[in-house]
Amino acid sequence: MTSDILSDADIKKSTGWVITLSIGLIILGVLAISVPGIASAFFTSVIGWITLISGVVMIVQSFQSKPVRGFWLNLIVGIFYVIAGIYILLNLGAALLALTFAFGVLFIVEGIFTIIMAFTNRAGHRMSWLVALNGVVTLIVGIMVLNQFPFSAIWLIGLYVGISLLMSGISLLSAALAARRTLAS
């Protein structure tokens, strides 16, 4: 039986990579927040490429698994993915508008359900007011996005992705630094 305990040097090396990654995420998050229009277009094109590549993989997979049931379904869905990916890449503006509208509706629905959950389920018991506040803020953001639509398409996706990258970077950095502090003591 072997032990999976890492040495101090291994932990320090691993946390070094995590610190580097987290700093990169923080920089990308700040950049996305600084220029949300460019970040929105970039993120939308990434979604287009992911959709296109996924469709190609599904089509190839359908031919490789032809004897297995589902050949036609995989082939047809793969073709639709390819078409959707190409459409997104050739029509970034329309795709950005659609994503922004979908986010606006999503925020409104999530806000309403979160408020309802806070009062009906008493989620978090004594902290249910915080859950309700989260729902109210989410609802307000959704209303703001749809109220400023289509102009909100310029900033919403980039700002949202930027905040997500920034928060991910900060949380990774704090976890890595905490691991290093634990190692030092």
C-alpha positions in Angstrom: 0.0 0.0 0.0 1.4 3.4 -1.0 0.9 6.8 0.5 -0.5 9.6 -1.6 0.9 12.3 0.6 2.7 15.1 -1.3 6.0 16.5 -0.2 6.3 20.2 0.8 8.1 20.9 -2.5 5.3 19.3 -4.5 2.7 21.4 -2.7 4.7 24.6 -3.2 5.2 23.8 -6.9 1.4 23.0 -7.3 0.3 26.1 -5.5 2.8 28.2 -7.6 0.9 27.1 -10.7 -2.4 27.8 -9.1 -1.2 31.3 -8.1 0.0 31.9 -11.7 -3.4 30.8 -13.1 -5.3 32.9 -10.6 -3.3 36.0 -11.5 -4.0 35.3 -15.1 -7.7 35.0 -14.4 -7.7 38.2 -12.4 -6.0 40.1 -15.3 -8.4 38.6 -17.9 -11.4 39.5 -15.6 -10.2 43.1 -15.2 -9.6 43.3 -19.0 -13.1 42.0 -19.7 -14.7 44.4 -17.2 -12.7 47.3 -18.8 -13.7 46.5 -22.4 -17.0 44.6 -22.1 -17.9 45.1 -25.7 -14.8 43.3 -27.0 -15.2 40.6 -24.3 -18.8 40.1 -25.3 -17.9 39.6 -28.9 -15.0 37.3 -28.0 -17.1 35.2 -25.7 -19.9 34.9 -28.2 -17.4 33.8 -30.9 -15.9 31.2 -28.5 -19.4 29.8 -28.1 -19.7 29.7 -31.9 -16.5 27.8 -32.2 -17.4 25.4 -29.4 -20.8 24.7 -31.0 -19.2 24.2 -34.4 -16.5 21.8 -33.1 -19.0 19.9 -31.0 -21.2 19.4 -34.1 -18.2 18.1 -36.1 -17.3 15.7 -33.3 -20.9 14.5 -33.1 -21.1 13.9 -36.8 -17.8 11.9 -36.8 -19.0 10.0 -33.7 -22.2 9.1 -35.4 -20.3 7.4 -38.2 -17.9 5.7 -35.8 -20.8 4.2 -33.8 -23.0 3.4 -36.8 -23.9 -0.1 -35.8 -25.2 1.2 -32.5 -28.6 2.7 -32.2 -28.9 6.5 -32.5 -26.9 7.0 -35.7 -29.4 9.2 -37.3 -30.2 11.2 -34.2 -26.5 11.9 -33.5 -26.0 12.8 -37.2 -28.9 15.2 -37.4 -28.1 16.8 -34.0 -24.5 17.2 -35.1 -25.5 18.8 -38.4 -27.7 21.3 -36.4 -24.8 22.1 -34.1 -22.6 22.8 -37.1 -25.2 25.0 -38.7 -25.7 26.9 -35.3 -22.0 27.3 -34.9 -21.5 28.7 -38.4 -24.6 31.0 -37.9 -23.1 32.3 -34.6 -19.7 32.9 -36.2 -21.1 34.7 -39.2 -23.7 36.7 -37.2 -22.0 37.7 -34.0 -24.3 40.7 -33.5 -27.5 38.7 -33.7 -26.0 35.9 -31.5 -25.0 38.6 -29.0 -28.5 40.0 -29.0 -30.0 36.6 -28.5 -27.7 35.7 -25.6 -28.3 39.0 -23.9 -32.1 38.6 -24.2 -31.8 35.1 -22.9 -29.7 36.3 -19.9 -32.2 39.1 -19.2 -35.1 36.6 -19.1 -33.0 34.1 -17.1 -32.2 36.8 -14.5 -35.8 37.8 -14.1 -37.0 34.2 -13.8 -34.2 33.3 -11.4 -34.9 36.4 -9.3 -38.6 35.6 -9.0 -38.0 32.0 -8.1 -35.3 32.9 -5.6 -37.6 35.4 -3.9 -40.4 32.8 -3.8 -38.0 30.2 -2.4 -36.7 32.5 0.3 -40.2 33.0 1.7 -41.8 29.6 1.1 -38.9 27.3 2.0 -37.2 29.7 4.5 -34.0 28.8 2.7 -31.1 29.4 5.0 -33.5 29.8 8.0 -32.3 32.9 9.8 -30.4 34.0 6.6 -33.5 33.8 4.4 -33.5 37.6 4.1 -30.1 37.3 2.3 -31.6 34.8 -0.1 -34.5 37.1 -0.8 -32.1 40.0 -1.3 -30.2 37.9 -3.8 -33.5 37.3 -5.6 -34.4 41.0 -5.6 -31.0 42.1 -6.9 -31.1 39.4 -9.6 -34.6 40.4 -10.6 -33.5 44.1 -10.8 -30.5 43.2 -13.0 -32.8 41.2 -15.3 -35.2 44.1 -15.6 -32.3 46.5 -16.3 -30.9 44.2 -19.0 -34.3 43.9 -20.8 -35.1 47.6 -20.2 -31.9 48.7 -21.9 -32.1 46.0 -24.6 -30.6 46.0 -27.3 -27.9 48.4 -25.9 -27.3 46.1 -23.0 -25.9 43.5 -25.4 -22.8 45.7 -25.8 -21.8 45.3 -22.1 -23.7 42.5 -20.4 -22.0 39.3 -21.6 -18.5 40.9 -21.3 -19.2 42.3 -17.8 -20.7 39.0 -16.7 -17.8 37.0 -17.9 -15.3 39.5 -16.5 -16.8 39.4 -13.0 -16.9 35.6 -13.2 -13.2 35.4 -14.2 -12.2 38.0 -11.6 -14.1 36.2 -8.8 -12.6 32.8 -9.9 -9.2 34.2 -9.9 -9.6 35.8 -6.4 -11.0 32.6 -4.9 -8.2 30.5 -6.5 -5.6 32.9 -5.3 -6.9 32.9 -1.7 -7.1 29.1 -1.7 -3.5 28.8 -2.9 -2.2 31.3 -0.5 -4.1 29.6 2.4 -2.5 26.3 1.4 0.9 27.9 1.4 0.3 29.5 4.8 -0.7 26.1 6.1 2.5 24.6 4.7 4.6 27.3 6.3 3.2 26.7 9.8 
